[in-house]
Amino acid sequence: MKNTIIKAAAVFMVFFIGMCSLAVVDNICLETTRYGGKLLFNVEKIGLFN
């Protein structure tokens, strides 16, 4: 049980660090090229909700 909790915490930390890194890189791209800043999924482009 203890090993499972440690493994789950390690996976969460890797995921969290990766998502934070992605947000920082995307913000840098937005500030320099004006093409960043769109990390959210846009449901309006799917076509199912029109």
C-alpha positions in Angstrom: 0.0 0.0 0.0 2.8 2.4 0.9 4.6 1.8 -2.4 1.4 2.4 -4.4 0.9 5.8 -2.7 4.5 6.7 -3.4 4.2 5.7 -7.1 0.9 7.7 -7.4 2.5 10.7 -5.9 5.5 10.4 -8.3 3.2 10.2 -11.3 1.2 13.2 -10.1 4.4 15.2 -9.7 5.7 14.4 -13.1 2.3 15.3 -14.7 2.1 18.5 -12.7 5.7 19.6 -13.6 5.0 18.8 -17.3 1.8 20.8 -17.4 3.4 23.8 -15.6 6.3 23.6 -18.1 3.8 23.5 -21.0 2.0 26.6 -19.7 5.3 28.5 -19.3 6.4 27.7 -22.8 3.0 28.5 -24.2 3.1 31.9 -22.4 6.5 32.6 -23.9 5.3 31.8 -27.4 2.3 34.1 -26.8 4.6 37.0 -25.8 7.0 36.6 -28.7 5.0 35.3 -31.7 1.4 36.0 -30.7 0.5 32.4 -31.6 0.4 30.9 -28.1 -2.1 31.1 -25.4 -4.7 28.6 -26.8 -4.2 25.6 -24.5 -7.9 25.1 -23.9 -10.0 22.8 -26.1 -12.4 24.8 -28.2 -15.8 23.0 -28.4 -17.1 25.5 -30.9 -15.0 24.1 -33.7 -16.3 20.5 -33.2 -19.6 21.2 -35.0 -21.7 19.1 -32.6 -22.9 22.0 -30.6 -24.1 24.3 -33.4 
